[in-house]
């Protein structure tokens, strides 16, 4: 059995070994990418900011005209059991809901049962090499205009990330009409003259749970933070650039389009925020914050 088949997954009401989990080839998630997903970190066996993730799941499902197949307390019970079955500790949960199995037709099928899937894998600490800063490349955001839906159809993001990789970078920072939207798999922050700036929530970017936490941490600790448009010029002249995501937390960008960001090293703002983030995580592990 390959490593990919290891572990226990949840599929349509059952917990079973990953290698035994099967879906129909007519599932609309497979045929059309007709579904949504969430990724939830787990620290010390506890689901990190679960209500925020489930609220975003509700919004994504609403965006594709689906009802949530499980109540929030049901999701919590399922995901906590899945974490326990996979050994507890630190994990990364992935859950996915599709419109289910139906004859291939673009219109919504009537009365289909959604496919509900979740898996969990060990999560390791963010590599120190990333903490030292990564390279990013700007790319034109050619995606659709419903990017606030966390849809499983990620081919545009994949193509944009690959464009950045081929330019010698690790992440793409997307521009639409001359303004920053987000990364291929991250949200974007910049720092200019001590002020933290991140694009406002809209249909053009995914409302990141980690993004929101960073904004909260800035506000709670007296750090000037503004949710506002970031022009391409502001991005390229920024003192610091950060990328945020559930899996990579807060990563500094030290090179953009081949040129150094600031002095080419992680800045003081990032150092302060990553320390606050790690303090928050530790407090979460100990049950002092939820």
C-alpha positions as protocol buffer text, in pm:
chain_id: "A"
residue {
  index: 1
  type: UNK
  ca { x: 0 y: 0 z: 0 }
}
residue {
  index: 2
  type: UNK
  ca { x: 137 y: 344 z: -95 }
}
residue {
  index: 3
  type: UNK
  ca { x: 170 y: 633 z: 150 }
}
residue {
  index: 4
  type: UNK
  ca { x: -121 y: 805 z: -22 }
}
residue {
  index: 5
  type: UNK
  ca { x: -351 y: 522 z: 90 }
}
residue {
  index: 6
  type: UNK
  ca { x: -255 y: 552 z: 457 }
}
residue {
  index: 7
  type: UNK
  ca { x: -482 y: 700 z: 719 }
}
residue {
  index: 8
  type: UNK
  ca { x: -854 y: 709 z: 789 }
}
residue {
  index: 9
  type: UNK
  ca { x: -1089 y: 930 z: 590 }
}
residue {
  index: 10
  type: UNK
  ca { x: -1455 y: 1024 z: 619 }
}
residue {
  index: 11
  type: UNK
  ca { x: -1680 y: 967 z: 318 }
}
residue {
  index: 12
  type: UNK
  ca { x: -2058 y: 1007 z: 317 }
}
residue {
  index: 13
  type: UNK
  ca { x: -2112 y: 907 z: 678 }
}
residue {
  index: 14
  type: UNK
  ca { x: -1841 y: 641 z: 709 }
}
residue {
  index: 15
  type: UNK
  ca { x: -1488 y: 636 z: 850 }
}
residue {
  index: 16
  type: UNK
  ca { x: -1270 y: 400 z: 647 }
}
residue {
  index: 17
  type: UNK
  ca { x: -910 y: 350 z: 528 }
}
residue {
  index: 18
  type: UNK
  ca { x: -814 y: 595 z: 256 }
}
residue {
  index: 19
  type: UNK
  ca { x: -736 y: 312 z: 15 }
}
residue {
  index: 20
  type: UNK
  ca { x: -1093 y: 184 z: 43 }
}
residue {
  index: 21
  type: UNK
  ca { x: -1268 y: 518 z: -13 }
}
residue {
  index: 22
  type: UNK
  ca { x: -1430 y: 537 z: -358 }
}
residue {
  index: 23
  type: UNK
  ca { x: -1653 y: 781 z: -542 }
}
residue {
  index: 24
  type: UNK
  ca { x: -1835 y: 748 z: -873 }
}
residue {
  index: 25
  type: UNK
  ca { x: -1667 y: 870 z: -1191 }
}
residue {
  index: 26
  type: UNK
  ca { x: -1995 y: 1057 z: -1250 }
}
residue {
  index: 27
  type: UNK
  ca { x: -1950 y: 1268 z: -938 }
}
residue {
  index: 28
  type: UNK
  ca { x: -1984 y: 1632 z: -1043 }
}
residue {
  index: 29
  type: UNK
  ca { x: -1675 y: 1718 z: -841 }
}
residue {
  index: 30
  type: UNK
  ca { x: -1476 y: 1491 z: -1074 }
}
residue {
  index: 31
  type: UNK
  ca { x: -1657 y: 1584 z: -1396 }
}
residue {
  index: 32
  type: UNK
  ca { x: -1704 y: 1959 z: -1347 }
}
residue {
  index: 33
  type: UNK
  ca { x: -1510 y: 2062 z: -1037 }
}
residue {
  index: 34
  type: UNK
  ca { x: -1857 y: 2136 z: -896 }
}
residue {
  index: 35
  type: UNK
  ca { x: -1780 y: 2166 z: -527 }
}
residue {
  index: 36
  type: UNK
  ca { x: -1606 y: 2357 z: -249 }
}
residue {
  index: 37
  type: UNK
  ca { x: -1346 y: 2279 z: 16 }
}
residue {
  index: 38
  type: UNK
  ca { x: -1178 y: 2394 z: 338 }
}
residue {
  index: 39
  type: UNK
  ca { x: -836 y: 2336 z: 496 }
}
residue {
  index: 40
  type: UNK
  ca { x: -824 y: 2353 z: 876 }
}
residue {
  index: 41
  type: UNK
  ca { x: -507 y: 2331 z: 1087 }
}
residue {
  index: 42
  type: UNK
  ca { x: -516 y: 2118 z: 1403 }
}
residue {
  index: 43
  type: UNK
  ca { x: -286 y: 2196 z: 1696 }
}
residue {
  index: 44
  type: UNK
  ca { x: -262 y: 1960 z: 1990 }
}
residue {
  index: 45
  type: UNK
  ca { x: -573 y: 1781 z: 1868 }
}
residue {
  index: 46
  type: UNK
  ca { x: -778 y: 2104 z: 1863 }
}
residue {
  index: 47
  type: UNK
  ca { x: -933 y: 2243 z: 1543 }
}
residue {
  index: 48
  type: UNK
  ca { x: -793 y: 2593 z: 1485 }
}
residue {
  index: 49
  type: UNK
  ca { x: -1060 y: 2863 z: 1447 }
}
residue {
  index: 50
  type: UNK
  ca { x: -1317 y: 2606 z: 1341 }
}
residue {
  index: 51
  type: UNK
  ca { x: -1619 y: 2843 z: 1353 }
}
residue {
  index: 52
  type: UNK
  ca { x: -1445 y: 3078 z: 1108 }
}
residue {
  index: 53
  type: UNK
  ca { x: -1372 y: 2792 z: 867 }
}
residue {
  index: 54
  type: UNK
  ca { x: -1727 y: 2656 z: 886 }
}
residue {
  index: 55
  type: UNK
  ca { x: -1870 y: 3003 z: 830 }
}
residue {
  index: 56
  type: UNK
  ca { x: -1655 y: 3034 z: 517 }
}
residue {
  index: 57
  type: UNK
  ca { x: -1774 y: 2689 z: 409 }
}
residue {
  index: 58
  type: UNK
  ca { x: -2134 y: 2811 z: 443 }
}
residue {
  index: 59
  type: UNK
  ca { x: -2058 y: 3114 z: 227 }
}
residue {
  index: 60
  type: UNK
  ca { x: -1884 y: 2902 z: -39 }
}
residue {
  index: 61
  type: UNK
  ca { x: -2177 y: 2660 z: -52 }
}
residue {
  index: 62
  type: UNK
  ca { x: -2423 y: 2946 z: -72 }
}
residue {
  index: 63
  type: UNK
  ca { x: -2218 y: 3085 z: -361 }
}
residue {
  index: 64
  type: UNK
  ca { x: -2271 y: 2765 z: -562 }
}
residue {
  index: 65
  type: UNK
  ca { x: -2637 y: 2733 z: -455 }
}
residue {
  index: 66
  type: UNK
  ca { x: -2594 y: 2440 z: -218 }
}
residue {
  index: 67
  type: UNK
  ca { x: -2708 y: 2391 z: 139 }
}
residue {
  index: 68
  type: UNK
  ca { x: -2453 y: 2272 z: 393 }
}
residue {
  index: 69
  type: UNK
  ca { x: -2512 y: 1895 z: 420 }
}
residue {
  index: 70
  type: UNK
  ca { x: -2407 y: 1892 z: 788 }
}
residue {
  index: 71
  type: UNK
  ca { x: -2487 y: 2121 z: 1078 }
}
residue {
  index: 72
  type: UNK
  ca { x: -2186 y: 2290 z: 1235 }
}
residue {
  index: 73
  type: UNK
  ca { x: -2199 y: 2072 z: 1548 }
}
residue {
  index: 74
  type: UNK
  ca { x: -2213 y: 1764 z: 1324 }
}
residue {
  index: 75
  type: UNK
  ca { x: -1908 y: 1884 z: 1131 }
}
residue {
  index: 76
  type: UNK
  ca { x: -1725 y: 1940 z: 1457 }
}
residue {
  index: 77
  type: UNK
  ca { x: -1805 y: 1589 z: 1581 }
}
residue {
  index: 78
  type: UNK
  ca { x: -1699 y: 1430 z: 1250 }
}
residue {
  index: 79
  type: UNK
  ca { x: -1374 y: 1626 z: 1225 }
}
residue {
  index: 80
  type: UNK
  ca { x: -1277 y: 1572 z: 1589 }
}
residue {
  index: 81
  type: UNK
  ca { x: -1333 y: 1198 z: 1550 }
}
residue {
  index: 82
  type: UNK
  ca { x: -1130 y: 1197 z: 1228 }
}
residue {
  index: 83
  type: UNK
  ca { x: -841 y: 1372 z: 1403 }
}
residue {
  index: 84
  type: UNK
  ca { x: -856 y: 1120 z: 1687 }
}
residue {
  index: 85
  type: UNK
  ca { x: -864 y: 824 z: 1447 }
}
residue {
  index: 86
  type: UNK
  ca { x: -552 y: 961 z: 1279 }
}
residue {
  index: 87
  type: UNK
  ca { x: -355 y: 990 z: 1601 }
}
residue {
  index: 88
  type: UNK
  ca { x: -435 y: 1340 z: 1727 }
}
residue {
  index: 89
  type: UNK
  ca { x: -159 y: 1599 z: 1771 }
}
residue {
  index: 90
  type: UNK
  ca { x: -89 y: 1845 z: 1491 }
}
residue {
  index: 91
  type: UNK
  ca { x: -270 y: 1774 z: 1166 }
}
residue {
  index: 92
  type: UNK
  ca { x: -407 y: 1940 z: 854 }
}
residue {
  index: 93
  type: UNK
  ca { x: -774 y: 1869 z: 782 }
}
residue {
  index: 94
  type: UNK
  ca { x: -911 y: 1882 z: 429 }
}
residue {
  index: 95
  type: UNK
  ca { x: -1286 y: 1867 z: 373 }
}
residue {
  index: 96
  type: UNK
  ca { x: -1474 y: 1877 z: 44 }
}
residue {
  index: 97
  type: UNK
  ca { x: -1839 y: 1891 z: -55 }
}
residue {
  index: 98
  type: UNK
  ca { x: -1953 y: 1830 z: -414 }
}
residue {
  index: 99
  type: UNK
  ca { x: -2299 y: 1837 z: -571 }
}
residue {
  index: 100
  type: UNK
  ca { x: -2288 y: 1459 z: -598 }
}
residue {
  index: 101
  type: UNK
  ca { x: -2347 y: 1196 z: -866 }
}
residue {
  index: 102
  type: UNK
  ca { x: -2562 y: 1274 z: -1168 }
}
residue {
  index: 103
  type: UNK
  ca { x: -2584 y: 1240 z: -1545 }
}
residue {
  index: 104
  type: UNK
  ca { x: -2334 y: 1475 z: -1709 }
}
residue {
  index: 105
  type: UNK
  ca { x: -2527 y: 1792 z: -1778 }
}
residue {
  index: 106
  type: UNK
  ca { x: -2434 y: 2153 z: -1705 }
}
residue {
  index: 107
  type: UNK
  ca { x: -2763 y: 2234 z: -1533 }
}
residue {
  index: 108
  type: UNK
  ca { x: -2804 y: 2154 z: -1164 }
}
residue {
  index: 109
  type: UNK
  ca { x: -2947 y: 1803 z: -1126 }
}
residue {
  index: 110
  type: UNK
  ca { x: -3260 y: 1770 z: -909 }
}
residue {
  index: 111
  type: UNK
  ca { x: -3252 y: 1580 z: -580 }
}
residue {
  index: 112
  type: UNK
  ca { x: -2890 y: 1463 z: -577 }
}
residue {
  index: 113
  type: UNK
  ca { x: -2714 y: 1366 z: -257 }
}
residue {
  index: 114
  type: UNK
  ca { x: -2397 y: 1569 z: -203 }
}
residue {
  index: 115
  type: UNK
  ca { x: -2065 y: 1391 z: -168 }
}
residue {
  index: 116
  type: UNK
  ca { x: -1906 y: 1474 z: 169 }
}
residue {
  index: 117
  type: UNK
  ca { x: -1539 y: 1390 z: 215 }
}
residue {
  index: 118
  type: UNK
  ca { x: -1274 y: 1471 z: 474 }
}
residue {
  index: 119
  type: UNK
  ca { x: -917 y: 1357 z: 533 }
}
residue {
  index: 120
  type: UNK
  ca { x: -642 y: 1446 z: 777 }
}
residue {
  index: 121
  type: UNK
  ca { x: -266 y: 1434 z: 746 }
}
residue {
  index: 122
  type: UNK
  ca { x: 19 y: 1518 z: 983 }
}
residue {
  index: 123
  type: UNK
  ca { x: 122 y: 1881 z: 970 }
}
residue {
  index: 124
  type: UNK
  ca { x: 483 y: 1973 z: 1026 }
}
residue {
  index: 125
  type: UNK
  ca { x: 633 y: 2301 z: 1139 }
}
residue {
  index: 126
  type: UNK
  ca { x: 684 y: 2564 z: 872 }
}
residue {
  index: 127
  type: UNK
  ca { x: 1043 y: 2512 z: 745 }
}
residue {
  index: 128
  type: UNK
  ca { x: 1295 y: 2765 z: 870 }
}
residue {
  index: 129
  type: UNK
  ca { x: 1398 y: 2826 z: 509 }
}
residue {
  index: 130
  type: UNK
  ca { x: 1058 y: 2985 z: 447 }
}
residue {
  index: 131
  type: UNK
  ca { x: 1096 y: 3202 z: 757 }
}
residue {
  index: 132
  type: UNK
  ca { x: 1405 y: 3348 z: 591 }
}
residue {
  index: 133
  type: UNK
  ca { x: 1191 y: 3476 z: 305 }
}
residue {
  index: 134
  type: UNK
  ca { x: 1077 y: 3357 z: -35 }
}
residue {
  index: 135
  type: UNK
  ca { x: 1072 y: 3495 z: -387 }
}
residue {
  index: 136
  type: UNK
  ca { x: 743 y: 3594 z: -548 }
}
residue {
  index: 137
  type: UNK
  ca { x: 650 y: 3700 z: -899 }
}
residue {
  index: 138
  type: UNK
  ca { x: 367 y: 3927 z: -1012 }
}
residue {
  index: 139
  type: UNK
  ca { x: 125 y: 3775 z: -1263 }
}
residue {
  index: 140
  type: UNK
  ca { x: -192 y: 3895 z: -1430 }
}
residue {
  index: 141
  type: UNK
  ca { x: -502 y: 3763 z: -1251 }
}
residue {
  index: 142
  type: UNK
  ca { x: -705 y: 3602 z: -1531 }
}
residue {
  index: 143
  type: UNK
  ca { x: -940 y: 3405 z: -1303 }
}
residue {
  index: 144
  type: UNK
  ca { x: -1318 y: 3434 z: -1281 }
}
residue {
  index: 145
  type: UNK
  ca { x: -1492 y: 3698 z: -1068 }
}
residue {
  index: 146
  type: UNK
  ca { x: -1618 y: 3471 z: -789 }
}
residue {
  index: 147
  type: UNK
  ca { x: -1285 y: 3414 z: -614 }
}
residue {
  index: 148
  type: UNK
  ca { x: -1448 y: 3450 z: -270 }
}
residue {
  index: 149
  type: UNK
  ca { x: -1589 y: 3099 z: -323 }
}
residue {
  index: 150
  type: UNK
  ca { x: -1336 y: 2836 z: -210 }
}
residue {
  index: 151
  type: UNK
  ca { x: -1405 y: 2619 z: -513 }
}
residue {
  index: 152
  type: UNK
  ca { x: -1226 y: 2294 z: -588 }
}
residue {
  index: 153
  type: UNK
  ca { x: -1172 y: 2403 z: -951 }
}
residue {
  index: 154
  type: UNK
  ca { x: -821 y: 2541 z: -892 }
}
residue {
  index: 155
  type: UNK
  ca { x: -669 y: 2507 z: -1240 }
}
residue {
  index: 156
  type: UNK
  ca { x: -629 y: 2886 z: -1289 }
}
residue {
  index: 157
  type: UNK
  ca { x: -444 y: 2914 z: -955 }
}
residue {
  index: 158
  type: UNK
  ca { x: -226 y: 2618 z: -1050 }
}
residue {
  index: 159
  type: UNK
  ca { x: -135 y: 2776 z: -1385 }
}
residue {
  index: 160
  type: UNK
  ca { x: -52 y: 3108 z: -1220 }
}
residue {
  index: 161
  type: UNK
  ca { x: 162 y: 2940 z: -952 }
}
residue {
  index: 162
  type: UNK
  ca { x: 346 y: 2749 z: -1226 }
}
residue {
  index: 163
  type: UNK
  ca { x: 405 y: 3075 z: -1411 }
}
residue {
  index: 164
  type: UNK
  ca { x: 574 y: 3207 z: -1098 }
}
residue {
  index: 165
  type: UNK
  ca { x: 776 y: 2886 z: -1054 }
}
residue {
  index: 166
  type: UNK
  ca { x: 903 y: 2912 z: -1411 }
}
residue {
  index: 167
  type: UNK
  ca { x: 1014 y: 3269 z: -1330 }
}
residue {
  index: 168
  type: UNK
  ca { x: 1224 y: 3134 z: -1041 }
}
residue {
  index: 169
  type: UNK
  ca { x: 974 y: 3225 z: -766 }
}
residue {
  index: 170
  type: UNK
  ca { x: 780 y: 3023 z: -510 }
}
residue {
  index: 171
  type: UNK
  ca { x: 449 y: 3210 z: -517 }
}
residue {
  index: 172
  type: UNK
  ca { x: 250 y: 3425 z: -758 }
}
residue {
  index: 173
  type: UNK
  ca { x: 109 y: 3759 z: -647 }
}
residue {
  index: 174
  type: UNK
  ca { x: -185 y: 3840 z: -872 }
}
residue {
  index: 175
  type: UNK
  ca { x: -271 y: 4178 z: -1019 }
}
residue {
  index: 176
  type: UNK
  ca { x: -606 y: 4272 z: -1169 }
}
residue {
  index: 177
  type: UNK
  ca { x: -642 y: 4611 z: -1341 }
}
residue {
  index: 178
  type: UNK
  ca { x: -321 y: 4726 z: -1173 }
}
residue {
  index: 179
  type: UNK
  ca { x: -416 y: 4627 z: -817 }
}
residue {
  index: 180
  type: UNK
  ca { x: -319 y: 4333 z: -596 }
}
residue {
  index: 181
  type: UNK
  ca { x: -583 y: 4067 z: -536 }
}
residue {
  index: 182
  type: UNK
  ca { x: -406 y: 3774 z: -364 }
}
residue {
  index: 183
  type: UNK
  ca { x: -146 y: 3502 z: -403 }
}
residue {
  index: 184
  type: UNK
  ca { x: -211 y: 3178 z: -589 }
}
residue {
  index: 185
  type: UNK
  ca { x: -260 y: 3007 z: -251 }
}
residue {
  index: 186
  type: UNK
  ca { x: -228 y: 3294 z: -5 }
}
residue {
  index: 187
  type: UNK
  ca { x: -343 y: 3640 z: 98 }
}
residue {
  index: 188
  type: UNK
  ca { x: -112 y: 3940 z: 63 }
}
residue {
  index: 189
  type: UNK
  ca { x: -1 y: 4207 z: 310 }
}
residue {
  index: 190
  type: UNK
  ca { x: 246 y: 4488 z: 263 }
}
residue {
  index: 191
  type: UNK
  ca { x: 410 y: 4728 z: 508 }
}
residue {
  index: 192
  type: UNK
  ca { x: 488 y: 5087 z: 415 }
}
residue {
  index: 193
  type: UNK
  ca { x: 616 y: 5342 z: 665 }
}
residue {
  index: 194
  type: UNK
  ca { x: 506 y: 5123 z: 956 }
}
residue {
  index: 195
  type: UNK
  ca { x: 147 y: 5078 z: 829 }
}
residue {
  index: 196
  type: UNK
  ca { x: 22 y: 4727 z: 745 }
}
residue {
  index: 197
  type: UNK
  ca { x: -202 y: 4714 z: 438 }
}
residue {
  index: 198
  type: UNK
  ca { x: -402 y: 4427 z: 289 }
}
residue {
  index: 199
  type: UNK
  ca { x: -662 y: 4423 z: 8 }
}
residue {
  index: 200
  type: UNK
  ca { x: -1022 y: 4447 z: 130 }
}
residue {
  index: 201
  type: UNK
  ca { x: -1253 y: 4148 z: 107 }
}
residue {
  index: 202
  type: UNK
  ca { x: -1441 y: 4127 z: -221 }
}
residue {
  index: 203
  type: UNK
  ca { x: -1550 y: 3878 z: -484 }
}
residue {
  index: 204
  type: UNK
  ca { x: -1198 y: 3903 z: -631 }
}
residue {
  index: 205
  type: UNK
  ca { x: -1016 y: 3723 z: -349 }
}
residue {
  index: 206
  type: UNK
  ca { x: -1065 y: 3448 z: -95 }
}
residue {
  index: 207
  type: UNK
  ca { x: -1135 y: 3578 z: 259 }
}
residue {
  index: 208
  type: UNK
  ca { x: -854 y: 3397 z: 438 }
}
residue {
  index: 209
  type: UNK
  ca { x: -900 y: 3281 z: 797 }
}
residue {
  index: 210
  type: UNK
  ca { x: -530 y: 3342 z: 867 }
}
residue {
  index: 211
  type: UNK
  ca { x: -559 y: 3681 z: 697 }
}
residue {
  index: 212
  type: UNK
  ca { x: -839 y: 3778 z: 934 }
}
residue {
  index: 213
  type: UNK
  ca { x: -638 y: 3661 z: 1235 }
}
residue {
  index: 214
  type: UNK
  ca { x: -341 y: 3874 z: 1129 }
}
residue {
  index: 215
  type: UNK
  ca { x: -569 y: 4178 z: 1101 }
}
residue {
  index: 216
  type: UNK
  ca { x: -708 y: 4100 z: 1450 }
}
residue {
  index: 217
  type: UNK
  ca { x: -358 y: 4064 z: 1596 }
}
residue {
  index: 218
  type: UNK
  ca { x: -255 y: 4400 z: 1450 }
}
residue {
  index: 219
  type: UNK
  ca { x: -562 y: 4571 z: 1592 }
}
residue {
  index: 220
  type: UNK
  ca { x: -524 y: 4409 z: 1935 }
}
residue {
  index: 221
  type: UNK
  ca { x: -158 y: 4509 z: 1961 }
}
residue {
  index: 222
  type: UNK
  ca { x: -177 y: 4868 z: 1843 }
}
residue {
  index: 223
  type: UNK
  ca { x: -23 y: 4809 z: 1500 }
}
residue {
  index: 224
  type: UNK
  ca { x: -166 y: 5036 z: 1228 }
}
residue {
  index: 225
  type: UNK
  ca { x: -352 y: 4808 z: 984 }
}
residue {
  index: 226
  type: UNK
  ca { x: -565 y: 4919 z: 691 }
}
residue {
  index: 227
  type: UNK
  ca { x: -781 y: 4710 z: 460 }
}
residue {
  index: 228
  type: UNK
  ca { x: -749 y: 4896 z: 133 }
}
residue {
  index: 229
  type: UNK
  ca { x: -647 y: 4870 z: -231 }
}
residue {
  index: 230
  type: UNK
  ca { x: -279 y: 4804 z: -306 }
}
residue {
  index: 231
  type: UNK
  ca { x: -153 y: 4930 z: -642 }
}
residue {
  index: 232
  type: UNK
  ca { x: 122 y: 4757 z: -836 }
}
residue {
  index: 233
  type: UNK
  ca { x: 352 y: 5051 z: -758 }
}
residue {
  index: 234
  type: UNK
  ca { x: 277 y: 5027 z: -384 }
}
residue {
  index: 235
  type: UNK
  ca { x: 354 y: 4657 z: -394 }
}
residue {
  index: 236
  type: UNK
  ca { x: 685 y: 4706 z: -571 }
}
residue {
  index: 237
  type: UNK
  ca { x: 789 y: 4991 z: -340 }
}
residue {
  index: 238
  type: UNK
  ca { x: 680 y: 4819 z: -17 }
}
residue {
  index: 239
  type: UNK
  ca { x: 914 y: 4799 z: 279 }
}
residue {
  index: 240
  type: UNK
  ca { x: 783 y: 4447 z: 351 }
}
residue {
  index: 241
  type: UNK
  ca { x: 556 y: 4192 z: 183 }
}
residue {
  index: 242
  type: UNK
  ca { x: 393 y: 3901 z: 368 }
}
residue {
  index: 243
  type: UNK
  ca { x: 189 y: 3605 z: 247 }
}
residue {
  index: 244
  type: UNK
  ca { x: -60 y: 3433 z: 479 }
}
residue {
  index: 245
  type: UNK
  ca { x: -230 y: 3093 z: 465 }
}
residue {
  index: 246
  type: UNK
  ca { x: -347 y: 2821 z: 703 }
}
residue {
  index: 247
  type: UNK
  ca { x: -62 y: 2588 z: 611 }
}
residue {
  index: 248
  type: UNK
  ca { x: 227 y: 2838 z: 590 }
}
residue {
  index: 249
  type: UNK
  ca { x: 102 y: 3090 z: 849 }
}
residue {
  index: 250
  type: UNK
  ca { x: 287 y: 3421 z: 775 }
}
residue {
  index: 251
  type: UNK
  ca { x: 574 y: 3408 z: 526 }
}
residue {
  index: 252
  type: UNK
  ca { x: 792 y: 3707 z: 433 }
}
residue {
  index: 253
  type: UNK
  ca { x: 863 y: 3782 z: 68 }
}
residue {
  index: 254
  type: UNK
  ca { x: 1220 y: 3906 z: 33 }
}
residue {
  index: 255
  type: UNK
  ca { x: 1241 y: 3917 z: -349 }
}
residue {
  index: 256
  type: UNK
  ca { x: 974 y: 4030 z: -595 }
}
residue {
  index: 257
  type: UNK
  ca { x: 1020 y: 3990 z: -969 }
}
residue {
  index: 258
  type: UNK
  ca { x: 1389 y: 3930 z: -909 }
}
residue {
  index: 259
  type: UNK
  ca { x: 1446 y: 4245 z: -701 }
}
residue {
  index: 260
  type: UNK
  ca { x: 1490 y: 4272 z: -322 }
}
residue {
  index: 261
  type: UNK
  ca { x: 1197 y: 4376 z: -106 }
}
residue {
  index: 262
  type: UNK
  ca { x: 1325 y: 4638 z: 140 }
}
residue {
  index: 263
  type: UNK
  ca { x: 1675 y: 4532 z: 237 }
}
residue {
  index: 264
  type: UNK
  ca { x: 1613 y: 4179 z: 111 }
}
residue {
  index: 265
  type: UNK
  ca { x: 1558 y: 4033 z: 459 }
}
residue {
  index: 266
  type: UNK
  ca { x: 1246 y: 3964 z: 670 }
}
residue {
  index: 267
  type: UNK
  ca { x: 1143 y: 4297 z: 821 }
}
residue {
  index: 268
  type: UNK
  ca { x: 1071 y: 4411 z: 1174 }
}
residue {
  index: 269
  type: UNK
  ca { x: 697 y: 4412 z: 1111 }
}
residue {
  index: 270
  type: UNK
  ca { x: 699 y: 4047 z: 1010 }
}
residue {
  index: 271
  type: UNK
  ca { x: 916 y: 3956 z: 1309 }
}
residue {
  index: 272
  type: UNK
  ca { x: 664 y: 4120 z: 1540 }
}
residue {
  index: 273
  type: UNK
  ca { x: 361 y: 3957 z: 1376 }
}
residue {
  index: 274
  type: UNK
  ca { x: 506 y: 3607 z: 1359 }
}
residue {
  index: 275
  type: UNK
  ca { x: 588 y: 3630 z: 1730 }
}
residue {
  index: 276
  type: UNK
  ca { x: 231 y: 3740 z: 1807 }
}
residue {
  index: 277
  type: UNK
  ca { x: 96 y: 3460 z: 1586 }
}
residue {
  index: 278
  type: UNK
  ca { x: 302 y: 3195 z: 1763 }
}
residue {
  index: 279
  type: UNK
  ca { x: 190 y: 3331 z: 2101 }
}
residue {
  index: 280
  type: UNK
  ca { x: -171 y: 3302 z: 1985 }
}
residue {
  index: 281
  type: UNK
  ca { x: -114 y: 2943 z: 1869 }
}
residue {
  index: 282
  type: UNK
  ca { x: 37 y: 2849 z: 2204 }
}
residue {
  index: 283
  type: UNK
  ca { x: -254 y: 3009 z: 2389 }
}
residue {
  index: 284
  type: UNK
  ca { x: -490 y: 2810 z: 2163 }
}
residue {
  index: 285
  type: UNK
  ca { x: -310 y: 2484 z: 2243 }
}
residue {
  index: 286
  type: UNK
  ca { x: -350 y: 2561 z: 2614 }
}
residue {
  index: 287
  type: UNK
  ca { x: -718 y: 2650 z: 2581 }
}
residue {
  index: 288
  type: UNK
  ca { x: -668 y: 3018 z: 2670 }
}
residue {
  index: 289
  type: UNK
  ca { x: -817 y: 3139 z: 2338 }
}
residue {
  index: 290
  type: UNK
  ca { x: -1065 y: 2978 z: 2099 }
}
